[in-house]
């Protein structure tokens, strides 16, 4: 039995499995510790005969929203042995998310979905990558109504919410910031297969 699956009475704080401040060079010990947590989840899921899916959500049309597709592309190029949906070439976004979820559930056996997306937060949260148990609510900052997705999720706080429209802050996010998030997430996932 996987310890992460059995406790459904968690509070929001207990749902956070790891939290990393993403900067130019994240310490290897932080990446390795995070990878061990994710590896345990993946191993338990595999023992339960579940297909592992990384659902990388976002659009390549906005820098701040390109985290998911960038991670998906990097994972595909790394040839990880998991199912990867959402790349720069074929992004998963608001217009096709429901159809992609139907395809995943139709094609895969008991999928364990780890969703990945960029998000906006408070100024103090910017730069943090958070891995939580439970679903992700994509498009929330832009007030889109989309299905919550994932058994687990990784979110990168790429910018902050201000009184200005949230879409402005998605557009003002630096590619360098998004790239550092993507590189860190992919390092963690790649360590789970070594």
C-alpha positions in Angstrom: 0.0 0.0 0.0 1.3 3.4 -0.9 1.2 5.8 2.1 0.3 8.8 -0.1 -2.9 7.3 -1.3 -4.5 6.2 1.9 -4.8 9.4 3.9 -7.7 11.3 2.5 -8.2 13.5 5.5 -5.2 15.8 4.9 -5.2 19.5 5.3 -3.9 21.7 2.5 -0.5 22.1 4.2 -0.2 18.3 4.7 -1.0 17.9 1.0 2.3 19.6 0.1 4.9 16.9 -0.5 7.7 19.3 -1.4 8.3 23.0 -2.0 11.4 24.3 -3.7 12.6 27.9 -4.3 13.6 27.7 -7.9 16.6 29.9 -8.7 19.4 29.6 -11.3 21.0 26.6 -9.6 18.8 24.6 -7.3 20.8 22.5 -4.8 21.2 18.9 -5.8 20.1 17.7 -2.4 16.8 19.5 -2.8 16.3 17.9 -6.3 17.3 14.4 -5.0 15.0 14.7 -1.9 12.1 15.7 -4.1 12.8 13.0 -6.6 12.7 10.4 -3.8 9.2 11.5 -2.9 8.0 11.4 -6.5 9.8 8.0 -7.0 7.9 6.5 -4.1 4.6 7.7 -5.5 5.4 6.3 -9.0 6.7 3.0 -7.6 3.6 2.5 -5.5 1.4 3.3 -8.5 3.3 0.9 -10.8 2.9 -1.8 -8.2 -0.9 -1.1 -8.3 -0.7 -1.5 -12.1 -1.4 2.1 -12.8 -0.2 4.0 -15.9 1.9 7.0 -15.0 0.8 10.2 -16.8 2.4 13.7 -16.8 -0.2 16.1 -18.0 1.6 19.3 -18.9 -0.9 22.1 -19.1 -0.5 25.5 -20.7 0.0 27.4 -23.9 3.1 28.3 -25.9 1.4 31.6 -26.9 2.1 33.2 -23.5 5.5 33.0 -21.9 4.1 32.8 -18.3 1.8 29.9 -19.4 4.4 27.9 -21.3 5.7 26.0 -18.3 3.6 22.9 -18.9 4.4 22.6 -22.7 8.1 23.3 -22.0 8.3 20.5 -19.4 6.3 18.1 -21.7 8.7 18.8 -24.6 11.8 18.3 -22.4 10.3 15.1 -20.9 9.6 13.7 -24.4 13.2 14.6 -25.5 14.5 12.8 -22.4 12.6 9.7 -23.4 11.2 9.1 -19.9 9.2 5.9 -19.8 5.9 7.7 -18.8 3.0 8.9 -20.8 3.4 12.7 -21.5 0.6 14.9 -22.7 1.2 18.5 -23.5 4.2 19.8 -25.5 5.2 22.9 -27.3 4.1 21.2 -30.5 0.8 19.8 -29.1 -0.1 21.8 -26.0 -2.9 20.9 -23.6 -4.9 24.0 -22.9 -8.4 25.3 -22.1 -9.8 24.4 -25.5 -8.7 20.7 -25.5 -8.3 19.7 -21.9 -11.6 17.9 -21.6 -11.0 15.9 -24.7 -7.4 15.0 -23.6 -8.8 13.8 -20.3 -11.3 11.6 -22.1 -8.6 10.1 -24.3 -6.3 9.4 -21.3 -9.1 7.6 -19.4 -10.1 5.6 -22.5 -6.6 4.6 -23.5 -4.8 4.0 -20.2 -5.3 1.5 -17.4 -6.1 3.3 -14.1 -4.0 6.4 -14.9 -2.1 8.1 -12.2 -2.1 11.7 -13.4 0.5 14.2 -12.2 -0.5 17.5 -13.7 2.0 20.4 -14.2 1.1 24.0 -14.7 2.2 27.6 -14.1 0.3 29.7 -11.7 0.1 33.2 -10.3 0.4 33.8 -6.5 1.3 36.4 -4.0 4.7 38.3 -4.4 6.2 36.2 -1.5 5.3 32.9 -3.4 6.9 33.8 -6.7 9.7 31.5 -7.6 8.4 28.5 -5.6 7.6 25.1 -7.2 5.1 23.2 -5.2 4.3 19.5 -5.5 0.9 18.7 -3.9 -1.4 15.7 -3.5 -4.7 16.3 -5.2 -6.0 17.9 -8.3 -4.9 21.2 -9.9 -7.4 23.9 -10.9 -6.0 25.1 -14.3 -6.9 28.6 -15.5 -8.1 29.8 -12.1 -6.1 33.0 -12.1 -7.7 33.9 -15.5 -11.1 33.0 -14.1 -11.6 30.1 -16.5 -13.8 27.2 -15.5 -12.0 24.0 -16.3 -12.1 20.6 -14.7 -9.7 20.0 -11.8 -7.1 17.5 -12.9 -4.5 15.2 -11.4 -4.0 12.8 -8.5 -1.0 15.0 -7.8 0.1 18.3 -9.2 3.2 20.4 -9.6 2.7 24.2 -9.9 5.3 26.8 -10.6 4.5 30.2 -9.2 5.8 32.2 -12.1 4.5 35.7 -11.2 2.2 37.5 -8.8 -1.4 38.6 -8.9 -2.0 42.4 -8.8 -5.0 44.6 -9.3 -4.2 44.7 -13.0 -5.7 41.9 -15.1 -4.0 38.5 -14.4 -3.4 38.0 -18.1 -1.0 41.0 -18.0 1.2 39.2 -15.5 1.2 36.0 -17.5 2.5 38.1 -20.4 5.1 39.9 -18.3 6.7 36.7 -17.0 10.3 36.2 -18.1 11.2 33.1 -20.2 14.3 32.7 -18.1 12.1 32.2 -15.0 9.9 29.6 -16.8 12.9 27.8 -18.2 14.5 27.4 -14.7 11.2 26.0 -13.4 11.0 23.5 -16.3 14.7 22.5 -16.0 14.2 21.8 -12.3 11.0 19.8 -12.7 12.5 17.7 -15.5 15.6 16.9 -13.4 13.3 15.7 -10.6 11.3 13.5 -12.9 14.3 12.1 -14.7 15.8 11.0 -11.4 12.8 8.8 -10.7 13.8 6.5 -13.7 17.4 6.0 -12.9 
